[in-house]
Amino acid sequence: MKRLSYLLLSCAALAAGCSKDDATPSGSKEYQVEYKITSNAPVSDYLSYTNESGGNTTLNNTPLPASYQFKRTMKRGDNLTILASIDGGTAASEITCAILLDGKEVKKETGRGIEAQAVPVYVIGE
């Protein structure tokens, strides 16, 4: 189910990337990308994010909080996605993921509950 959510959100990000935003240059730019994951749980059972090459990195049983940083050259329509989840939490469980570009937070989501997951997606030019 988590992988299906990730696939659907990736497709949505690609579709959203087709919209026009005249304020964003169409050329490529190098960005400092950072993902921040926080939670009241000690571990994320599943974590997947768009990496420096535009592919996906997947991790299991990741201690929290966690942070991942890299540089990536992107253009309008390119996307960044992170999915983090908690398996077997409680109704009070929370997990939050944030995407930062050049030190500025551009997208943040919080998931709550027993099988909480957060899946922020950011499209350059959005």
Secondary structure, 3 states (H helix, E strand, C coil): CHHHHHHHHHHHHHHHCCCCCCCCCCCCEEEEEEEEEEECCCEEEEEEEECCCCCEEEEEEEECCEEEEEEEEECCCCEEEEEEECCCCCCCCEEEEEEEECCEEEEEEEEECCCCEECCEEECCC
